[in-house]
Amino acid sequence: MNMPTKRENKRALGKHTSWETTEGAARAPHRSMMKAMGLTDENINAPFVGIASTHNEVTPCNAGIDPLVEQVKRGVFAAQGTPFVFGTITVSDAISMNTVGMKGSLVSREVIADSIETVIFAERFDGLVAVAGCDKSLPGSMMAIARLNVPSVFVYGGSILPGNLDGKTIQIQDVFEAVGKHQKGDISDSELYKIESRACPGPGSCGGMFTANTMSSVGEALGLSLPGSASEPAVDQRKSASSRLAGEAVLNLLRKDIRPSEILTKKAFENAVTVVTAMGGSTNTALHLPAIAHEMGVELTLDDIHEISMRTPHLADMKPAGKYIMYDLDNVGGVPLVMKRLLELGLIHGDCMTVTGKTIEENLSEVEDDKSENSVVKLPNEPLSPTGGLVILHGNLAPEGAVLKVAGHNYGKSWSGPAKVFNQEEECMSSLKKGGIEPGDFVVIRYEGPKGGPGMREMLSITSAIVGQGLGDKIFLMTDGRFSGASHGPMIGHVGPEAAVGGPIAAVENGDIIEIDLEKFELNMKVSDLDIKNRLISIKHPDPPYKSGVLGKYIKLVQPASKGAVTG
């Protein structure tokens, strides 16, 4: 009886590109390099799995990832694969917020995707497990997974535990809003210090349904993450266990040759939008989901997001506008509970494949829901709102669209006010500190778009300061930039086209009346089309703020926000 060859043994685990680096006499130097890293012949003959780690000491979101990566490695070894860990960059949005450094945040998403793609492609790895924790590392990792189309699993680093001050739960959103209260004189230096010292008790991503937890929910809804893993706290031992299982799962995908292209279908993206809008997720959904879809060759438009939101009930009462954080959601059943209730309503596609090797419906069949009321996730017949948390506006100010988060708010049928125009975030913050923004104003911040910023800075500092000063329900804010997932209130972002490319937002002048119609979902200024055209002809736009380096490259390559601000 003939003994099976090494290649036949490998074939039992699937088809592998790593053969290109390990097979035959010509690859003796390659194998020698591998043995220099302690690999055995058995390791070299096994499938190669790249583990992309965003661990760093830049942000608490990623500071606790190393132990999870070790668990992924254990899982890969246990399933007869060979893991290779490599790193990529991350940027802390919260720490760079309200500084010029925030211009690098969205850029980092592209760098993360590019770097993961480069390593997996160059090293001819057979599979990928991406472990990420902060806002841009999640979509960046998923973009790379879509691009590469090798069997892959996404692992979320987990959310932070809630802080506590005087018996009250607090988190990072409270710190940003406390700054506005401090500016107004409502709290003292010592009170602000107490809040900042107790809000973030350890590693993990910001706790509300902000961008990180929105994107972790996206990963689970798309089928790229193991069920239930999106809500597990960073320090919970279940996170260690699910990370180890992710390492095993990628080998199962290799054996079955299940690739992201079988998972990331148009229906999967529709599922993700449905889950996010049911949970009151971040406006950055309208940026990151189209970007991931683009990498997979799937068209997901802003209008798609709007239409899905209009037929999706808002079920989860999550911060920033709601009451609860991811820790609370996890305690009542996590994302699977939301998805199960949406499936029973016929609002998500149950036949979509996932990284478990099973469909969404098969995964959710194992989820228990006794239909009892809880304060975090509402019953389908008693939603917080009959429609979802995001709407898309068009009109003479936003021909390409603009994004408004309505979760937790009731803005009425219309709103209008005189424009108060600022040509970047710093100008607006300076005016706010001096009392220059008044109730009824329609605040406009422009030249903060993908090209004009560049990088579409998140404006959590200014939105939180507005709320902290008691103006959160008394003004509207509009920008061609974007907001943090922690921002809430009447704030419209992603206005397109942006000012830097001649969008109508560049033509707004102080005192112009701007109107929102939430029945027609329109955003208009009460200026004739001819006057807008003439104003735009006469405008001299600022020169590009960067002509070289990573930001200079980004300005040249980046596409509009309506297309996900991708760079290709």
Secondary structure, DSSP 8 states (H G I E B T S, - for coil): -----HHHHHHTT---TTHHHHSSGGGHHHHHHHHHTT--HHHHHS-EEEEEE---SS-HHHHTHHHHHHHHHHHHHHTT-EEEEEE-----HHHHTTSGGGGGHHHHHHHHHHHHHHHHHHHT-SEEEEEE-STTHHHHHHHHHHHH-SSEEEEE--B---EEETTEEE-HHHHHHHHHHHHHTSS-HHHHHHHHHHS--SSSB-SSSSHHHHHHHHHHHHTSS-TTTTS-BTTSHHHHHHHHHHHHHHHHHHHHT--HHHHS-HHHHHHHHHHHHHTT--TTHHHHHHHHHHHHT----HHHHHHHHHTS-B-B-BTTTSSB-HHHHHHHTHHHHHHHHHHHTT-S-TT-B-TTSSBHHHHHTT--------SSB--TTS-SBSS-SEEEEBSTT-TTEEEEE-TT----SEEEEEEEEESSHHHHHHHHHTT---TT-EEEE-S-STTTTTS--B-HHHHHHHHHTT-TTT-EEEESSB--TT--SSEEEEEES-GGGT-GGGG--TT-EEEEETTTTEEEESS-HHHHHHHHHH------S-SSHHHHHHHHH---GGGTT---
